[in-house]
Amino acid sequence: MDRLILELKLPPTDAYHKISHTLEEVNTILEKCGYSQKISPELGNVCFASAGYGWMFTINSFAKVYADYYDFSASDFSKRLW
């Protein structure tokens, strides 16, 4: 995430496409190695992190914090985030 934000300075839509493409490439490699489970933010097995700023979240953890603050369903919100 640091590189997307600090070096590449990508707008949100471009950053989403870059991350999505990277995840597709990783899943292709994992499939070739015989790993059957896919990695995907929707499945909760992808963390987004910044070493420089010291934060990390999954789609579900972000949705929970945001939903708790604004008092609505975290599970419904998390489905809309990715």
Residue, then its C-alpha position, 0 to 999 in steps of 0.5 A: m500500500d505504501r508504494l501505491i500511495l507514496e510512490l505511484k500516487l494512484p487515484p483510488t480506481d487505479a489502485y483498486h485495479k492494480i491490487s485486483h490484478t496483483l491478486e489475480e496473478v498470485n492466485t494463478i501462481l498458487e493454482k499452478c503450485g497446487y493450492s486450491q484456495k483462492i485469496s480474495p478480500e471478500l474471503g477475508n484472507v487478504c490484509f491491506a497494510s502500510a509499514g510506513y504508517g503502521w496500519m493494517f486491515t481486512i475488508n471485514s475489520f474496516a467494515k466493522v470499525y466503520a459500521d460500529y461508528y455509524d451504527f449499521s450492519a458491518s456484514d452488509f457494508s463489507k460486501r460493498l467494499w470490494 
